[in-house]
Amino acid sequence: MRERKKEDWLDFLALTLAAYQLILPGVLLMLLFAVAVVWVLKWMAG
């Protein structure tokens, strides 16, 4: 019974890490785009 709980925990951890691997690149791209837009607006405002 104990081993099954450990396997469930490891499965949950693996799924969480996989979800982060799928989501993280998109989030980083959106943040990079937002920073670039702010930088360009500041540059244009002088």
ZAMARGU-4260 file (C-alpha; in steps of 0.2 Angstrom, whole numbers, plus 5000, padded with zeros to 4 digits):
<rodrens>
0) 5000/5000/5000 | 5014/5012/5004 | 5023/5009/4988 | 5007/5014/4978 | 5006/5030/4987
5) 5024/5034/4982 | 5021/5030/4964 | 5006/5041/4964 | 5016/5055/4971 | 5030/5052/4958
10) 5016/5052/4944 | 5009/5068/4951 | 5027/5076/4951 | 5030/5070/4933 | 5014/5077/4927
15) 5017/5094/4935 | 5034/5095/4928 | 5028/5090/4911 | 5014/5104/4912 | 5027/5117/4917
20) 5038/5111/4902 | 5023/5114/4890 | 5018/5131/4898 | 5034/5139/4902 | 5041/5143/4884
25) 5024/5152/4880 | 5024/5162/4896 | 5043/5167/4893 | 5039/5172/4876 | 5024/5183/4881
30) 5035/5191/4895 | 5049/5195/4882 | 5036/5202/4870 | 5029/5213/4884 | 5046/5219/4889
35) 5051/5223/4871 | 5035/5233/4869 | 5038/5243/4884 | 5056/5246/4879 | 5050/5252/4861
40) 5037/5264/4869 | 5050/5271/4881 | 5062/5273/4866 | 5049/5282/4855 | 5044/5293/4869
45) 5062/5299/4871
</rodrens>
